[in-house]
Amino acid sequence: MKKLLLFLVLFPGIAFAQKTSKEKKQVIEYIDSHAGELTSLSDEIWGFEEMAFEEYQSSEALAAYAEANGFRVTRGVAGMPTAFTAEYGSGSPVIGILGEFDALPGLSQKTVPEKDPRNDGAPGHGCGHNLFGTASLAAASAIKDLIEQGKIQGTVRFYGTPAEEKFFGKLWMIREGLFDDVDVCMDWHPGDVTEADVQSSLALVDYYVEYFGQAAHGAADPWNGRSAGDAVELFTTGINYYREHVKPTVRMHYHIMDAGKVVNVVPDYGKVWMRVRDNKIDGMREVWKRTEEIAKGAAMMANVDYKISLISGVHDVLVNRAGGEALQENLEYLGDISYTDEETAFAKNIQKATEKPEVGLDASVSPMKDTRENPGGGSTDAGDVSQVVPTIRLSATVAPKDTPWHSWAVVACGGMSIGHKGMLYASKALAMTMVDLYTDAKLREAVKAEFRERLGDYQYEGIVPPGPPPVPENDASATNK
């Protein structure tokens, strides 16, 4: 990383563009003037409550909005019916922006500060993706407005990316070459803090283990059975013993999907959904392969057959601090989000219900942090995008401080004014930073130079199974969530 350190010395506190340029003021005004329709679009997606590869209404709502606003929309890209791109302009630079819109199972919730489902057992936007896709498309639309008026030149491309919560749709978009001509990509995520996100994420792999045995009567002749249920238990026991012998950065999760149907039958089928994570892709791969050996060992002990099926996997995020510096200046220009007394009370009631300190919302602009070696946290297929194109990332406050993520509490905030304010704020910060990228070649080159230095000689290869994406018509297991 010597070259990177030299780069940062040569370009300390990068300030490439005027914070209050006319173009930046115009994108702010554009988003403010469209706030009502953007809020309605976000709420519409919030109400659809659609999960991975089933986001037909959500995807169409975003695509139709883009089309109505003059974008060239291509639906069903990379073999995924709910994936699309929306593009405007021509030539270089090409600036991309990511938008997600899938929900999570079992989190349906009303916009009230206590757990109260809208539809029992239904999905809900516990990661704020109704806000995510809408804000990113709003930023792209503000940039489109500038290109249309001849105030900036280049191409803006919005990526409607499905299935981030399970199958990681961006992997198939990368495989199809949809990012090959992009100069820089923008990304954001709803959170409980507002900051330029210069932390990495965890690399991850998902796979299924299936066991195939012989059914028999549990009392009359169990000796004639070979139990797939035993294999499931032996596999998960092996994983739990293995936990003592992995590095602290490793995370392993499993979900037993099938281990038998009734108590008096030796089960002939079992299925486990297995997930492995680590800070870096190489560390994750090592643990991944060891867990597959444990799966094989469990089959041998139970005397059953087994099958391992790759679902997909994601890389860790490749941080870009040069882009983060530009984003940070725009955040500081926008300043803090302000809230009403009613919104603060709502936030504190959320915290009370989730047993968190009742401190309300933190929408102050955080100083740009040092990039940690061990970031912790979750995983995202935006990490793979960051491995093939320089990616600038943002977090914006849409929920109270320390709100449990992937929970009903995030859903409640995402369907009301707290979430709406964070969404509109994010769209402004993204659009302002995109203005910088279009108008300042020096910034673009600095972002690209850091990307090349951090990537080094690593050759990206997506962790994606051969064949089409596992949309329901292609993979029956895709509906088994």
Long-range contacts (C-beta under 8 A, 24 or more apart in sequence): 1-453, 1-454, 3-453, 4-450, 4-453, 4-454, 7-322, 7-446, 7-449, 7-450, 7-453, 8-321, 11-322, 11-446, 13-325, 14-322, 14-325, 14-326, 14-443, 14-446, 15-325, 15-329, 16-326, 16-436, 16-440, 16-442, 16-443, 16-446, 17-326, 17-329, 17-435, 17-436, 17-439, 17-440, 17-443, 19-329, 19-330, 19-332, 19-333, 20-333, 21-435, 21-439, 22-151, 23-146, 23-151, 23-152, 23-435, 23-439, 24-330, 24-333, 24-432, 24-435, 26-142, 26-145, 26-146, 26-151, 27-139, 27-142, 27-143, 27-145, 27-146, 27-428, 27-431, 27-432, 27-435, 28-334, 28-428, 28-431, 28-432, 30-141, 30-142, 30-145, 30-431, 31-138, 31-139, 31-142, 31-424, 31-427, 31-428, 31-431, 32-424, 34-138, 34-141, 35-420, 35-424, 38-134, 38-135, 38-138, 38-423, 38-424, 38-427, 39-420, 39-423, 39-424, 41-65, 41-134, 42-130, 42-131, 42-134, 42-135, 42-414, 42-419, 42-420, 42-423, 43-130, 43-415, 45-101, 45-125, 45-129, 45-130, 45-133, 45-134, 46-125, 46-130, 46-411, 46-414, 46-415, 47-415, 48-103, 49-103, 49-108, 49-118, 49-119, 49-122, 49-123, 49-124, 49-125, 50-101, 50-102, 50-103, 50-123, 51-102, 51-103, 51-104, 51-105, 51-123, 51-165, 51-166, 51-481, 52-102, 52-162, 52-163, 52-164, 52-165, 52-166, 52-167, 52-169, 52-478, 52-481, 53-80, 53-81, 53-82, 53-162, 53-163, 53-167, 53-169, 53-469, 53-470, 53-471, 53-472, 53-478, 54-82, 54-472, 55-82, 55-101, 55-102, 55-103, 55-162, 55-163, 56-81, 56-82, 58-82, 58-101, 58-102, 58-130, 58-133, 59-83, 59-84, 59-101, 59-160, 59-162, 62-86, 62-99, 62-101, 62-133, 62-134, 62-137, 62-160, 63-160, 65-137, 66-137, 66-140, 66-141, 66-158, 69-141, 69-144, 70-144, 70-148, 71-140, 71-141, 71-144, 71-158, 77-173, 77-176, 77-178, 78-169, 78-172, 78-173, 78-175, 78-176, 78-178, 78-469, 79-172, 79-176, 79-468, 79-469, 79-471, 80-162, 80-163, 80-169, 80-172, 80-173, 80-469, 80-471, 81-471, 82-160, 82-162, 82-163, 82-169, 83-160, 83-161, 83-162, 83-169, 83-172, 83-173, 84-160, 85-157, 85-158, 85-159, 85-160, 85-178, 86-137, 86-140, 86-157, 86-158, 86-160, 87-155, 87-156, 87-157, 87-158, 88-140, 88-143, 88-144, 88-147, 88-148, 88-155, 88-156, 89-144, 89-147, 89-153, 89-154, 89-155, 89-156, 90-154, 90-155, 91-153, 91-154, 91-155, 92-154, 92-155, 92-183, 93-154, 93-155, 93-183, 93-184, 93-437, 93-438, 93-444, 94-154, 94-155, 94-157, 94-181, 94-182, 94-183, 95-143, 95-154, 95-155, 95-156, 95-157, 95-182, 95-183, 95-184, 95-185, 95-186, 95-434, 95-437, 95-438, 96-156, 96-157, 96-158, 96-159, 96-179, 96-182, 96-184, 96-185, 96-186, 96-389, 97-136, 97-139, 97-140, 97-156, 97-157, 97-158, 97-159, 97-185, 97-186, 97-187, 97-430, 97-434, 98-136, 98-159, 98-161, 98-170, 98-185, 98-186, 98-187, 98-382, 98-385, 99-132, 99-133, 99-134, 99-135, 99-136, 99-137, 99-158, 99-159, 99-160, 99-161, 100-129, 100-132, 100-133, 100-161, 100-162, 100-164, 101-129, 101-130, 101-132, 101-133, 101-160, 101-162, 102-129, 102-162, 102-163, 102-164, 102-165, 102-166, 103-129, 103-130, 103-165, 104-165, 104-406, 105-481, 107-406, 107-407, 107-408, 107-411, 108-411, 109-408, 109-409, 109-411, 109-412, 109-415, 110-412, 110-415, 111-412, 111-415, 111-416, 112-412, 113-346, 113-347, 113-349, 113-350, 113-352, 113-353, 113-409, 113-412, 114-349, 114-353, 115-353, 115-408, 117-408, 124-408, 124-411, 125-410, 125-411, 125-414, 125-415, 126-405, 126-406, 126-407, 126-408, 126-410, 126-411, 127-164, 127-165, 127-189, 127-190, 127-405, 127-406, 127-410, 128-189, 128-190, 128-398, 128-399, 128-410, 128-413, 128-414, 128-419, 129-164, 129-165, 129-190, 130-414, 130-415, 130-419, 131-190, 131-398, 131-414, 131-419, 131-420, 131-422, 131-423, 131-426, 132-188, 132-189, 132-190, 133-160, 134-423, 134-427, 135-188, 135-396, 135-423, 135-424, 135-426, 135-427, 135-430, 136-186, 136-188, 136-427, 136-430, 138-423, 138-424, 138-427, 138-431, 139-186, 139-426, 139-427, 139-428, 139-430, 139-431, 139-434, 142-427, 142-431, 143-431, 143-434, 143-435, 143-438, 146-435, 146-438, 152-435, 152-438, 152-439, 153-438, 154-438, 156-434, 157-182, 161-381, 163-469, 164-380, 164-381, 166-206, 166-311, 166-481, 167-311, 167-312, 167-469, 167-470, 167-478, 168-312, 168-313, 168-314, 168-381, 168-384, 168-464, 169-381, 169-469, 170-381, 170-382, 170-384, 170-385, 171-312, 171-314, 171-381, 171-384, 171-462, 171-463, 171-464, 172-464, 172-469, 174-384, 174-385, 174-388, 174-462, 175-462, 175-464, 179-385, 179-388, 179-389, 180-388, 182-389, 183-389, 183-390, 183-437, 183-444, 183-448, 184-323, 184-389, 184-390, 184-391, 184-392, 184-437, 184-444, 184-447, 184-448, 185-385, 185-386, 185-389, 185-390, 185-391, 185-392, 186-391, 186-392, 186-393, 186-394, 186-430, 186-433, 186-434, 187-382, 187-385, 187-386, 187-391, 187-392, 187-393, 187-394, 188-393, 188-394, 188-395, 188-396, 188-426, 188-429, 188-430, 189-380, 189-393, 189-394, 189-395, 190-395, 190-396, 190-398, 190-399, 190-410, 190-414, 190-419, 190-422, 190-423, 190-426, 191-395, 191-396, 191-397, 191-398, 191-399, 192-361, 192-362, 192-397, 192-398, 192-399, 192-400, 192-401, 192-402, 192-403, 193-362, 193-366, 193-395, 193-397, 193-401, 194-331, 194-336, 194-337, 194-362, 194-363, 194-364, 194-365, 194-366, 194-395, 194-396, 194-397, 194-422, 194-425, 195-331, 195-365, 195-366, 195-368, 195-369, 195-394, 195-395, 196-324, 196-325, 196-327, 196-328, 196-331, 196-368, 196-392, 196-393, 196-394, 197-324, 197-393, 197-394, 197-395, 198-319, 198-320, 198-321, 198-324, 198-368, 198-369, 198-371, 198-393, 199-317, 199-319, 199-369, 199-371, 199-372, 199-375, 199-377, 200-279, 200-316, 200-317, 200-318, 200-319, 200-371, 200-372, 200-375, 200-383, 201-314, 201-316, 201-317, 201-375, 201-377, 201-378, 201-379, 201-380, 201-382, 201-383, 202-249, 202-251, 202-277, 202-278, 202-279, 202-284, 202-316, 202-375, 202-376, 202-377, 202-378, 202-379, 203-277, 203-278, 203-279, 203-280, 203-281, 203-283, 203-284, 203-313, 203-314, 203-315, 203-316, 203-379, 203-383, 204-275, 204-276, 204-277, 204-284, 204-313, 204-314, 204-379, 205-275, 205-276, 205-284, 205-285, 205-288, 205-310, 205-312, 205-313, 205-463, 206-273, 206-274, 206-275, 206-310, 206-311, 206-312, 206-313, 207-273, 207-274, 207-288, 207-292, 207-308, 207-309, 207-310, 207-311, 208-257, 208-271, 208-272, 208-273, 208-274, 208-307, 208-308, 208-309, 208-311, 208-477, 209-235, 209-271, 209-272, 209-274, 209-295, 209-306, 209-307, 209-308, 210-269, 210-270, 210-271, 210-306, 210-307, 210-308, 210-309, 211-235, 211-269, 211-270, 211-271, 211-298, 211-299, 211-302, 211-304, 211-305, 211-306, 212-268, 212-269, 212-304, 212-305, 212-306, 212-307, 213-266, 213-267, 213-268, 213-269, 213-270, 213-302, 213-303, 213-304, 213-305, 214-266, 214-268, 214-304, 215-265, 215-266, 215-267, 215-268, 216-265, 216-266, 217-264, 217-265, 217-266, 218-263, 218-264, 218-265, 218-266, 219-264, 222-266, 225-266, 225-268, 226-266, 226-268, 226-302, 226-303, 226-304, 227-266, 227-267, 227-302, 227-304, 228-259, 228-260, 228-267, 228-268, 228-269, 228-270, 228-302, 228-304, 229-259, 229-260, 229-266, 229-267, 229-270, 230-301, 230-302, 230-304, 231-270, 231-298, 231-299, 231-301, 231-302, 231-304, 231-306, 232-256, 232-259, 232-270, 232-271, 232-272, 232-298, 233-259, 234-297, 234-298, 234-301, 234-302, 235-272, 235-294, 235-295, 235-298, 236-272, 238-294, 238-297, 238-298, 239-274, 239-291, 239-294, 242-290, 242-291, 242-294, 246-287, 247-278, 247-283, 249-278, 249-279, 249-283, 249-374, 249-376, 250-276, 250-277, 250-278, 250-283, 250-284, 250-287, 251-275, 251-276, 251-277, 251-278, 252-276, 252-277, 252-287, 252-291, 257-480, 273-311, 277-379, 279-316, 279-373, 279-374, 279-375, 280-316, 281-315, 281-316, 284-313, 288-313, 309-465, 309-477, 310-463, 310-464, 310-465, 311-465, 311-470, 312-463, 312-464, 312-465, 313-463, 313-464, 314-379, 314-380, 314-381, 314-383, 314-384, 314-463, 315-383, 315-384, 315-386, 315-387, 315-460, 315-463, 316-379, 316-383, 317-380, 317-382, 317-383, 317-386, 317-391, 317-393, 318-383, 318-386, 318-387, 318-391, 318-451, 318-454, 318-455, 319-371, 319-386, 319-454, 320-386, 320-390, 320-391, 320-392, 320-393, 320-447, 320-450, 320-451, 320-454, 321-368, 321-371, 321-450, 322-443, 322-446, 322-447, 322-449, 322-450, 323-390, 323-391, 323-392, 323-433, 323-447, 323-450, 324-368, 324-392, 324-393, 325-368, 326-392, 326-433, 326-436, 326-437, 326-443, 327-392, 327-394, 327-429, 327-433, 328-368, 330-429, 330-432, 330-433, 330-436, 331-365, 331-394, 331-429, 332-365, 333-432, 334-365, 334-425, 334-428, 334-429, 334-432, 335-365, 336-363, 336-364, 336-365, 337-361, 337-363, 337-397, 337-421, 337-422, 337-425, 338-363, 339-363, 339-418, 339-421, 340-417, 343-417, 343-418, 346-413, 346-416, 346-418, 347-399, 347-400, 347-413, 347-418, 348-400, 350-399, 350-400, 350-403, 350-409, 350-412, 350-413, 351-400, 351-401, 351-402, 351-403, 353-409, 354-403, 354-404, 354-407, 354-409, 356-400, 356-401, 356-402, 356-403, 356-404, 357-401, 357-402, 359-400, 359-401, 359-402, 360-400, 360-401, 361-397, 361-399, 361-400, 361-401, 361-418, 362-397, 362-401, 363-397, 363-421, 363-422, 363-425, 378-405, 384-460, 384-462, 387-455, 387-458, 387-460, 388-460, 389-451, 390-447, 390-448, 390-450, 390-451, 392-433, 392-447, 394-426, 394-429, 394-430, 394-433, 396-422, 396-423, 396-425, 396-426, 396-429, 397-422, 397-425, 398-422, 398-423
